[in-house]
């Protein structure tokens, strides 16, 4: 399958059928996990470096379809929010769509560069969206919301279960009674079978990429080496960044949500209202306070 640069993230978000052969590497040694643990960069640094490329890479993502799916979930659970928090908002694409529909939206991201771009986009669109640079696990806005969303497997970037538990505590404290938390995560299936391995080497595109992943079965962490070459005329800029995501069991997440005072209403196979299964590579969790 050939994927161009602008549709790369869309490919990763929508997946390929499981029958398509993929190459993957699984690192099973604890020594490998220990070595990487010393070098793992923060989520902020993982995204700050490619913030200026993010919207180009994500330009093939059907944001309207993702928002439509969220609306479908809200209708299913009879939720009519007026205020929305976009947690791990990136450059604000989803929040801007919701703000354009009349919702009162705030966005939070740990990356200052991403938040800066989100603020600029909101200003250019003439939309009132409040953006904040904060970590999900130490969130403190001093206000509550009817709905909190966190899309595009953002919570997989929280590598410590204790930090993810704290993020759920913080989300719960920012929800109005009866409010919903809706988020998606990659499952271990997605992280282990090499869906992040992609490249367009040899392409004439102005943005060349080569991604190589490995999965540490013991640590349950996927490491993705991302190499980019940006061509502008005779000038070429090279960027290297490493991203990490952790796999969590469905039962593990449900228990964490319960501990945070959130009742899990459903765990769906992505983009459907069908119960997630062992063959689900992306799942959506819906929990109510």
Secondary structure by P-SEA (a helix, b strand, c coil): ccccccaaaaaaaacccccccccccccccaaaaaaaaacccccccccccccccccccccccaaaaaaaaaaaaaaaacccccbbbbccccccaaaaaaaaaccbbbbbbccaaaaaaaaaaaaaaccbbbbbbcccccccccccccbbbbccccccccccaaaaaaaaaaaaaaccccbbbbbcccccccccccccccccccccccbbbbbbbbbcccccbbbbbbbbbbbcccbbbbbbbbbbbbbbcaaaaaaaaaaacbbbcccccccccccccccccbbbbbbcc
